[in-house]
Amino acid sequence: MIEAIAKTILGTIGVAIFGIVVGLIYKGIDRKLAAHMQARVGPPIRQPFRDVVKLFMKESVVPENAIGWVFNLAPVIALTAGIIILMYIPIAGFPALLSTHGDLILVIYLLLIPSLAMVLGGFASASPYATIGAQREMVLMMSFEFPLAITIISIAWKLSRIPVSDPFSLSTITSYPIWNQVGPIGFIGCVLLLIVMLIVAPGELSKIPFDVPEAETEIAGGLLVEYSGRNLALFYLADAVKTIAIGSLIVAIFFPYNLSSILNLTGYLGKFADIAFYFLKLLAVIFFSVILVRVSVARLKIDQVVSTYWIPLTLLSLVGLVLMMLDIILVERGIPW
Amino acid sequence: MGFPETIHTGSGFWAPIFWIIAFIVAILISYVIRGFGRKDYKRGTEQVKPFLAGNIEERKEALHIRGDHAYWGFKEALRGFYEKSKKFHSGDTRDYILWFIIILVISFVLAEVV
């Protein structure tokens, strides 16, 4: 018991350092790649670290009408929740630190907390821009939850028919890669569910084209408009950590393969190969779901965001679910496809 | 009952005690990081006025945004659905009972088929 608590405490510290450092590096890579795609040189990869240091040196203003304690607490909660999410997700080929203490359903709920913290901070700012941003964030959250839930349930349900114990456990999901468990029809279903997850990711992260809660050119930064200095720095760090969490979640669900098992590598070489492979997979996921999308398209209007998630994406995830069901029926009845 | 108890829902599981421990440690880390930042700002100056893009600040009440605006995006995106739904809400109890009976019949037929 004491050992488990000590492991949790030390693990949280380790995961926090990992999430923040890697998150900022990936933010740097994001900016560099986006700049190159727009024929610009772009800032150096270490620029996000400089930005955080710069923000810490700036005044942290609390508006006169704001609810001070909520305004100051919101960025702390956002970063805290980001770190906690990472505790439940397998990272760099290692099982999640709290893998036996919480499952994928918990992760879905935890993913809401950073967004809720931003909503709280926005409402506590007592600014019309921030209020509009906070309301938009709430609408955004409600929009992507439905296709996200269908995707997760489809995969867990398929695994439950293998059968395995705890199909919602991320350890189970990584131990039984979904692509190995399905036939051709299920494979198509999996591809559709992956597409849905890749489009949900920019929504979860409020990135273009789903960045309506911030929308700098329209509502001047929305729910972050009144934030400055160390509070803004914490939101910046929370965004970096959440990016790693979402990327790692997609990697864990859809690409849980390790190089060590594919190439029969053992010892330190195997671990090194797994870690390097994880960073590569993470970069690929972030590149295709965030970087490429945000340089390719413009921001959607709020009603377009809702209709995108609720109509085509929900339908796509439902088609994915039906294909998975069909796959299960065909496999269980022994019908060749 | 063991300690810490993991809650099992049939499909999922969660051990709240470990979540709480991790949460306390993470919030302390966040506060430590926040502590590196500058604490001061100029209270009682123009600096603490809300940013309104140069517009004159109106009374606080006039700046409030109605609660139902939170759902504006939904109403706008699903306008076709809402407009059709409104027609069903005639306010006549007989219409609602008729809908209830129709749905009940469909449910029974589906249950029989499945």
Chai-1 contact restraints between the chains, C-beta under 6 A:
chainA,res_idxA,chainB,res_idxB,connection_type,confidence,min_distance_angstrom,max_distance_angstrom,comment,restraint_id
A,I5,B,I21,contact,1.0,0.0,6.0,A-B,restraint_1
A,T8,B,F18,contact,1.0,0.0,6.0,A-B,restraint_2
A,T8,B,I21,contact,1.0,0.0,6.0,A-B,restraint_3
A,T8,B,A22,contact,1.0,0.0,6.0,A-B,restraint_4
A,I9,B,V25,contact,1.0,0.0,6.0,A-B,restraint_5
A,T12,B,A22,contact,1.0,0.0,6.0,A-B,restraint_6
A,T12,B,V25,contact,1.0,0.0,6.0,A-B,restraint_7
A,T12,B,A26,contact,1.0,0.0,6.0,A-B,restraint_8
A,A16,B,I29,contact,1.0,0.0,6.0,A-B,restraint_9
A,F56,B,F36,contact,1.0,0.0,6.0,A-B,restraint_10
A,F56,B,G37,contact,1.0,0.0,6.0,A-B,restraint_11
A,E59,B,R38,contact,1.0,0.0,6.0,A-B,restraint_12
A,E59,B,Y41,contact,1.0,0.0,6.0,A-B,restraint_13
A,V61,B,Y41,contact,1.0,0.0,6.0,A-B,restraint_14
A,V61,B,Q47,contact,1.0,0.0,6.0,A-B,restraint_15
A,P63,B,V48,contact,1.0,0.0,6.0,A-B,restraint_16
A,P63,B,P50,contact,1.0,0.0,6.0,A-B,restraint_17
A,E64,B,V48,contact,1.0,0.0,6.0,A-B,restraint_18
A,V76,B,S30,contact,1.0,0.0,6.0,A-B,restraint_19
A,L79,B,S30,contact,1.0,0.0,6.0,A-B,restraint_20
A,T80,B,A26,contact,1.0,0.0,6.0,A-B,restraint_21
A,T80,B,I27,contact,1.0,0.0,6.0,A-B,restraint_22
A,T80,B,S30,contact,1.0,0.0,6.0,A-B,restraint_23
A,I83,B,A26,contact,1.0,0.0,6.0,A-B,restraint_24
A,I84,B,A22,contact,1.0,0.0,6.0,A-B,restraint_25
A,I84,B,F23,contact,1.0,0.0,6.0,A-B,restraint_26
A,I84,B,A26,contact,1.0,0.0,6.0,A-B,restraint_27
A,M87,B,A22,contact,1.0,0.0,6.0,A-B,restraint_28
A,L98,B,F18,contact,1.0,0.0,6.0,A-B,restraint_29
A,H101,B,A15,contact,1.0,0.0,6.0,A-B,restraint_30
A,H101,B,F18,contact,1.0,0.0,6.0,A-B,restraint_31
A,G102,B,W14,contact,1.0,0.0,6.0,A-B,restraint_32
A,D103,B,G12,contact,1.0,0.0,6.0,A-B,restraint_33
A,D103,B,F13,contact,1.0,0.0,6.0,A-B,restraint_34
A,I105,B,G12,contact,1.0,0.0,6.0,A-B,restraint_35
A,L106,B,W14,contact,1.0,0.0,6.0,A-B,restraint_36
A,S127,B,P50,contact,1.0,0.0,6.0,A-B,restraint_37
A,P128,B,L63,contact,1.0,0.0,6.0,A-B,restraint_38
A,T131,B,I65,contact,1.0,0.0,6.0,A-B,restraint_39
A,Q135,B,H69,contact,1.0,0.0,6.0,A-B,restraint_40
A,Q135,B,A70,contact,1.0,0.0,6.0,A-B,restraint_41
A,M138,B,A70,contact,1.0,0.0,6.0,A-B,restraint_42
A,V139,B,G73,contact,1.0,0.0,6.0,A-B,restraint_43
A,F168,B,S11,contact,1.0,0.0,6.0,A-B,restraint_44
A,F168,B,G12,contact,1.0,0.0,6.0,A-B,restraint_45
A,V225,B,F51,contact,1.0,0.0,6.0,A-B,restraint_46
A,G229,B,G37,contact,1.0,0.0,6.0,A-B,restraint_47
A,G229,B,R38,contact,1.0,0.0,6.0,A-B,restraint_48
A,R230,B,R34,contact,1.0,0.0,6.0,A-B,restraint_49
A,R230,B,G37,contact,1.0,0.0,6.0,A-B,restraint_50
A,L234,B,R34,contact,1.0,0.0,6.0,A-B,restraint_51
A,I302,B,G73,contact,1.0,0.0,6.0,A-B,restraint_52
A,D303,B,G73,contact,1.0,0.0,6.0,A-B,restraint_53
A,D303,B,E76,contact,1.0,0.0,6.0,A-B,restraint_54
A,D303,B,A77,contact,1.0,0.0,6.0,A-B,restraint_55
A,V306,B,G73,contact,1.0,0.0,6.0,A-B,restraint_56
A,V306,B,F74,contact,1.0,0.0,6.0,A-B,restraint_57
A,V306,B,A77,contact,1.0,0.0,6.0,A-B,restraint_58
A,S307,B,A77,contact,1.0,0.0,6.0,A-B,restraint_59
